[in-house]
Amino acid sequence: MQTVFHVSTPEDVRVVVAKVRNLLADETVEMESVAVVSDRGEAIAELHAGAELADDLRGLLGDGVALKACRNAAQHPAVSETDLLDGVEVVSSGVGELTRLQDAGYAYIRL
């Protein structure tokens, strides 16, 4: 199975860490891949190296979770693409990436 989580707020980023960990730990679900798509500047700002959850997010990256940030939202004044955690992929648009992933068979979870 494949799952994509859609996060738009800083609170969503905090919640998604626990949700993804729970999904990966669920032995009744065979996961092929998990992605997290952030599509608003406030949420993307949580994906930088100095963020409170940076170590948790690095852990998800280490577990093979794809973290994706919308290039349009990364134009937010509080965000710099160069400050994002190593491994965060900047995509052309969050909604485009969500559409592509769903078309590829990913289950969609909106937080």
C-alpha positions in Angstrom: 0.0 0.0 0.0 1.0 3.6 -0.5 -0.3 6.6 1.5 0.1 10.3 1.2 -0.6 12.7 4.1 -1.6 16.3 3.2 -0.5 18.9 5.7 -1.2 22.6 5.6 -0.6 24.0 9.1 2.2 23.8 11.7 -0.2 21.8 13.9 -0.6 19.3 11.0 3.1 18.8 10.9 3.2 17.9 14.6 0.3 15.4 14.2 1.7 13.8 11.0 4.8 12.6 12.8 2.8 10.5 15.1 0.3 9.4 12.4 3.1 8.2 10.1 4.9 6.4 13.0 1.7 4.7 13.9 1.1 3.7 10.2 4.6 2.3 9.8 4.4 0.4 13.1 1.0 -1.2 12.2 2.0 -4.8 11.3 -1.4 -5.4 9.7 -0.7 -2.9 6.9 2.1 -3.7 4.4 3.4 -0.3 3.4 5.3 0.2 0.2 5.7 4.0 0.5 4.6 6.9 2.6 4.7 10.6 1.5 3.9 13.8 3.3 3.0 16.8 1.2 3.1 20.3 2.7 1.3 23.0 0.7 1.3 26.2 2.8 4.2 28.3 3.9 3.4 28.0 7.6 3.6 24.2 7.4 6.7 24.2 5.2 8.4 26.5 7.7 8.3 23.5 10.1 10.4 21.5 7.7 13.6 23.4 8.3 16.7 22.3 10.1 16.1 24.5 13.2 12.5 23.5 13.7 11.2 21.9 16.9 10.4 18.7 15.1 13.5 18.6 12.9 14.9 15.4 14.5 11.6 13.6 14.3 11.3 14.6 10.6 14.9 13.4 10.0 13.8 10.1 11.6 10.9 9.8 9.1 13.2 10.6 6.2 15.5 7.9 7.5 12.6 5.4 7.5 12.0 6.2 3.8 9.2 8.6 4.2 9.1 11.2 1.4 8.7 14.8 2.7 7.6 17.1 -0.1 7.2 20.9 0.0 5.2 23.0 -2.5 7.5 25.4 -4.4 4.7 28.0 -4.6 4.2 27.9 -0.8 8.0 28.0 -0.3 7.9 31.6 -1.4 6.4 32.5 2.0 8.6 35.0 3.8 9.2 32.6 6.7 10.6 29.9 4.4 13.8 29.5 2.4 14.2 26.4 0.3 17.9 26.4 1.3 16.9 26.0 5.0 14.8 22.9 4.5 16.0 19.7 6.0 18.2 17.6 3.7 16.0 15.2 1.9 12.9 17.4 1.7 11.9 17.5 -2.0 10.5 20.7 -3.4 7.8 20.0 -5.9 6.3 22.2 -8.6 3.0 22.5 -6.6 1.5 20.8 -3.6 -1.9 20.2 -5.3 -0.2 18.9 -8.4 1.9 16.4 -6.3 -1.2 15.3 -4.4 -2.9 14.7 -7.7 0.0 12.8 -9.2 0.3 10.6 -6.1 -3.4 9.8 -5.9 -3.3 8.9 -9.6 -0.4 6.6 -8.9 -2.6 4.7 -6.3 -1.7 6.5 -3.1 -4.4 6.6 -0.4 -5.0 10.2 0.6 -5.2 11.3 4.2 -6.0 15.0 5.0 -5.0 16.2 8.4 
